[in-house]
Amino acid sequence: MRVDNLDLPFAVTEMGDVEAEPIIVLPGGPCRGPEYLSDLGGLDRTHRLVVLHPRGTPLSGGRSRGWWTDADDVVALADALGLGGVDLLAHSAGTRLALAVAARDPHRVRSLALVTPPATWLSGTRHDAASVALDTTDPAVVAALRSLEQDEPTTEDEYLEAFQRQAPASYAHWTRVEQVHATVGAMSLASARAWFNDIPPDAADRIRASSLPPTLVIGGDRDALTGVQPVADCASLLGARLEMIEDCGHYPWVEQADAFVRIAEEWFSTVQLRHVSRHRDPKPEAGSRQAE
């Protein structure tokens, strides 16, 4: 079904072949306008990407009910598309939403791809941003790192100013490409705060105890926002495959698009082919020669 025909309380956009098996994409921010995802480095050339605009983003409006409750929206989108199980690709804060869906409705999630997930809350690993190799000869990077440590915005203006001030530390390099990308996708302090409301105190425990579907974690070895070791430990904790992209910060499809698309394309092609094969070749009855 085309997303234009869906009747949902949040916005949905799509890219790629509308007849292909969809991948549901969950942006980060939290509640950043998904335009910053662009076409995910060209992943739309081989896959259908259905982008959920979380409550609190510009096109959806309103406020998040908290990422744990907003997992219901992912299931509602899957239902509207007529999907029993879904493949999820989530970035940054959106990885919390993806994990909430997998923990609350495990039968609805076929695979997870978690891109640069902030993971200290889940793994307990100490943040190691100080050891990430960034260009500390660049005054903008130095100011960004200082802002990450010190700034605590309390107004919308302060929040947006801090986000732009911190942007140079979000990438492995701070060239014109990254500078332009950092301006894409509107955010608000009120929406970001709402994202963290009403989260069950045992949410992390429930996720850690869940039987997760096949999971991929993609990190950047120069991501000062997530750190490096917390992401690696998160992948281990989740029983996930880890792909750490070299010379890359928080936005792999912008900074290392070829590597990102290669990894994501191989992952989703494999999990979707496995699903098709399973439905074409039903499990043989016990005692048949096919089972030998």
C-alpha positions as CSV (number, residue, x, y, z in Angstrom):
1,M,0.0,0.0,0.0
2,R,1.2,3.5,-0.8
3,V,1.8,5.7,2.2
4,D,-0.2,8.5,0.6
5,N,-3.3,6.5,1.4
6,L,-2.6,5.8,5.1
7,D,-4.8,7.3,7.8
8,L,-2.5,7.6,10.7
9,P,-1.9,10.2,13.5
10,F,1.6,10.9,12.3
11,A,3.3,11.6,9.0
12,V,4.9,9.0,6.8
13,T,7.1,9.5,3.7
14,E,8.7,7.0,1.4
15,M,11.5,6.6,-1.1
16,G,12.6,3.9,-3.5
17,D,10.6,1.2,-5.3
18,V,7.1,1.3,-3.9
19,E,6.5,-2.3,-4.9
20,A,9.4,-3.6,-3.0
21,E,9.5,-5.0,0.6
22,P,9.6,-2.0,2.9
23,I,12.1,-1.0,5.5
24,I,10.6,1.2,8.2
25,V,13.1,4.0,9.1
26,L,13.1,5.7,12.5
27,P,15.0,9.0,12.8
28,G,16.9,10.3,15.7
29,G,17.2,13.7,17.3
30,P,15.2,12.9,19.3
31,C,12.2,14.2,17.2
32,R,14.4,15.7,14.6
33,G,12.8,16.3,11.2
34,P,13.7,13.2,9.2
35,E,14.9,15.3,6.2
36,Y,18.4,15.0,7.7
37,L,18.3,11.3,6.7
38,S,18.0,12.3,3.0
39,D,18.1,9.1,1.0
40,L,20.4,7.4,3.4
41,G,23.4,7.6,1.1
42,G,21.5,6.1,-1.8
43,L,20.0,3.1,0.0
44,D,16.7,4.0,-1.6
45,R,18.2,2.8,-5.0
46,T,17.9,-0.8,-3.9
47,H,15.3,-0.7,-1.1
48,R,11.9,0.8,-0.3
49,L,12.4,3.1,2.7
50,V,9.2,4.1,4.6
51,V,10.1,6.9,7.0
52,L,8.0,7.3,10.2
53,H,8.0,10.9,11.4
54,P,7.7,10.6,15.2
55,R,5.2,12.7,17.1
56,G,6.8,16.0,17.9
57,T,8.5,16.3,14.5
58,P,7.4,19.2,12.2
59,L,5.2,17.2,9.8
60,S,3.5,15.1,12.5
61,G,3.2,17.8,15.1
62,G,2.0,17.2,18.7
63,R,4.3,15.7,21.2
64,S,5.9,12.3,21.8
65,R,4.2,10.2,24.5
66,G,7.7,8.9,25.4
67,W,9.7,6.5,23.2
68,W,8.4,3.5,25.0
69,T,4.7,4.3,24.3
70,D,5.5,5.6,20.8
71,A,6.5,2.0,19.9
72,D,2.7,1.6,19.3
73,D,3.1,3.9,16.3
74,V,5.5,1.6,14.6
75,V,3.1,-1.3,15.1
76,A,0.3,0.9,13.7
77,L,2.3,1.7,10.7
78,A,3.1,-2.0,10.1
79,D,-0.6,-2.8,10.4
80,A,-1.5,0.0,7.9
81,L,1.0,-1.4,5.4
82,G,-0.4,-4.9,5.9
83,L,2.9,-6.2,7.3
84,G,3.1,-9.0,9.9
85,G,6.8,-8.6,10.6
86,V,8.9,-5.6,9.8
87,D,12.6,-4.7,9.2
88,L,13.6,-1.6,11.1
89,L,16.4,0.8,10.5
90,A,16.9,3.4,13.3
91,H,19.3,6.2,13.8
92,S,20.6,7.5,17.1
93,A,17.7,8.3,19.5
94,G,15.4,6.4,17.2
95,T,17.2,3.2,18.2
96,R,15.5,3.4,21.6
97,L,12.1,3.3,19.7
98,A,13.2,0.3,17.6
99,L,14.4,-1.6,20.7
100,A,11.1,-0.8,22.5
101,V,9.1,-2.3,19.6
102,A,11.3,-5.4,19.6
103,A,10.9,-5.8,23.4
104,R,7.2,-5.1,23.5
105,D,6.1,-6.8,20.3
106,P,8.8,-9.3,19.4
107,H,6.7,-11.1,16.9
108,R,6.3,-7.9,14.8
109,V,10.0,-7.2,14.3
110,R,11.9,-9.3,11.7
111,S,15.3,-7.6,11.9
112,L,16.9,-4.5,13.4
113,A,19.6,-2.2,12.1
114,L,20.7,0.3,14.7
115,V,22.9,3.1,13.4
116,T,25.2,5.0,15.8
117,P,23.1,4.1,18.9
118,P,23.7,6.1,22.1
119,A,24.2,3.1,24.3
120,T,25.5,4.0,27.8
121,W,22.0,3.8,29.2
122,L,21.7,0.2,28.0
123,S,25.2,-1.2,28.3
124,G,26.4,0.7,31.4
125,T,29.7,1.4,29.7
126,R,31.3,4.6,30.5
127,H,31.2,7.2,27.7
128,D,34.6,7.4,26.0
129,A,34.2,10.5,23.8
130,A,37.5,11.9,25.2
131,S,39.4,9.1,23.5
132,V,37.8,9.7,20.1
133,A,40.3,11.2,17.7
134,L,38.9,14.5,16.5
135,D,40.7,17.5,15.1
136,T,41.3,19.5,18.2
137,T,43.3,22.1,16.3
138,D,40.0,23.3,14.8
139,P,38.5,26.0,17.2
140,A,35.0,24.9,16.1
141,V,35.6,21.3,17.2
142,V,37.1,22.5,20.5
143,A,34.1,24.7,21.2
144,A,31.8,21.8,20.3
145,L,33.4,19.4,22.7
146,R,33.3,22.0,25.4
147,S,29.6,22.6,24.7
148,L,28.8,18.9,24.9
149,E,30.4,18.8,28.4
150,Q,29.0,22.1,29.8
151,D,25.9,23.3,28.1
152,E,22.5,22.6,29.6
153,P,20.0,24.6,27.6
154,T,16.7,25.5,29.2
155,T,15.0,27.5,26.4
156,E,14.3,26.7,22.8
157,D,16.8,29.3,21.6
158,E,19.5,27.9,23.8
159,Y,18.7,24.4,22.7
160,L,19.0,25.2,19.0
161,E,22.2,27.3,19.6
162,A,23.8,24.4,21.5
163,F,22.8,21.9,18.8
164,Q,24.6,24.0,16.2
165,R,27.6,24.7,18.4
166,Q,28.0,21.0,19.1
167,A,27.6,19.9,15.5
168,P,31.3,20.0,14.6
169,A,31.9,17.2,17.2
170,S,29.2,15.1,15.6
171,Y,31.3,14.3,12.5
172,A,34.8,12.9,11.8
173,H,35.5,16.0,9.7
174,W,34.0,19.5,9.6
175,T,34.0,20.4,5.9
176,R,31.3,22.2,3.8
177,V,29.4,18.9,3.3
178,E,29.0,18.3,7.1
179,Q,28.3,22.0,7.8
180,V,25.4,22.0,5.3
181,H,24.1,18.7,6.6
182,A,24.1,20.0,10.2
183,T,21.5,22.6,9.3
184,V,18.9,20.1,8.0
185,G,16.0,18.8,10.1
186,A,14.2,21.0,12.6
187,M,14.3,20.2,16.3
188,S,12.8,21.5,19.5
189,L,13.6,21.3,23.2
190,A,10.0,20.6,24.1
191,S,9.8,17.7,21.7
192,A,13.1,16.2,22.9
193,R,12.0,16.4,26.5
194,A,8.7,14.7,25.8
195,W,10.6,11.8,24.1
196,F,11.9,10.8,27.5
197,N,8.6,11.1,29.4
198,D,6.9,8.2,31.1
199,I,9.5,5.6,30.4
200,P,9.1,2.5,32.6
201,P,12.0,2.3,35.1
202,D,12.7,-1.3,34.0
203,A,12.7,-0.5,30.2
204,A,16.4,-1.2,29.9
205,D,16.1,-4.5,31.8
206,R,13.2,-5.6,29.6
207,I,15.2,-4.9,26.5
208,R,18.2,-6.7,27.8
209,A,16.1,-9.7,28.7
210,S,14.3,-9.8,25.3
211,S,14.9,-12.4,22.6
212,L,15.8,-10.0,19.8
213,P,15.6,-10.7,16.1
214,P,18.7,-10.6,13.9
215,T,20.3,-7.3,14.8
216,L,23.0,-5.2,13.1
217,V,24.8,-2.3,14.9
218,I,26.6,0.3,12.8
219,G,29.0,2.6,14.6
220,G,31.6,5.3,13.6
221,D,35.1,5.0,15.0
222,R,35.2,8.9,15.4
223,D,31.7,9.4,16.9
224,A,32.1,11.7,19.9
225,L,28.3,11.7,20.6
226,T,28.0,7.9,21.3
227,G,31.6,7.1,21.9
228,V,33.1,3.9,20.5
229,Q,33.3,1.3,23.4
230,P,29.6,1.8,24.5
231,V,28.5,1.0,20.9
232,A,30.7,-2.1,20.8
233,D,29.4,-3.3,24.2
234,C,25.8,-2.6,23.2
235,A,26.3,-4.8,20.1
236,S,27.7,-7.6,22.3
237,L,24.9,-7.2,24.8
238,L,22.3,-7.5,22.1
239,G,23.9,-10.4,20.4
240,A,24.3,-8.2,17.3
241,R,26.6,-8.1,14.4
242,L,28.9,-5.0,14.8
243,E,30.2,-2.9,11.8
244,M,32.4,-0.1,12.9
245,I,33.0,2.3,10.0
246,E,36.5,3.9,9.9
247,D,37.0,7.7,9.8
248,C,33.3,8.2,10.5
249,G,31.3,10.1,13.1
250,H,27.6,10.1,13.9
251,Y,26.1,10.2,10.4
252,P,27.6,7.4,8.3
253,W,25.4,7.9,5.2
254,V,26.8,11.4,5.0
255,E,30.5,10.8,5.9
256,Q,31.1,7.3,4.5
257,A,28.1,6.7,2.2
258,D,29.7,3.9,0.2
259,A,30.6,1.9,3.3
260,F,27.3,2.5,4.9
261,V,25.2,1.5,1.9
262,R,27.3,-1.6,1.3
263,I,26.8,-2.8,4.9
264,A,23.1,-1.9,5.0
265,E,22.3,-3.2,1.5
266,E,24.0,-6.6,2.3
267,W,22.2,-6.8,5.6
268,F,18.7,-6.1,4.4
269,S,19.1,-8.1,1.2
270,T,20.1,-11.1,3.3
271,V,17.3,-10.8,5.9
272,Q,14.6,-10.2,3.3
273,L,15.8,-13.0,1.1
274,R,15.8,-15.3,4.1
275,H,12.2,-14.3,4.8
276,V,11.2,-15.0,1.2
277,S,12.9,-18.3,1.1
278,R,11.3,-19.4,4.4
279,H,7.8,-18.7,2.9
280,R,8.6,-20.4,-0.4
281,D,10.0,-23.5,1.2
282,P,7.8,-24.4,4.2
283,K,9.3,-26.6,6.8
284,P,9.0,-30.3,5.6
285,E,7.0,-32.8,7.6
286,A,8.9,-35.1,9.9
287,G,10.0,-38.3,8.2
288,S,10.1,-36.8,4.6
289,R,13.2,-37.2,2.5
290,Q,13.3,-33.4,2.2
291,A,14.2,-33.3,5.9
292,E,17.2,-35.5,5.5
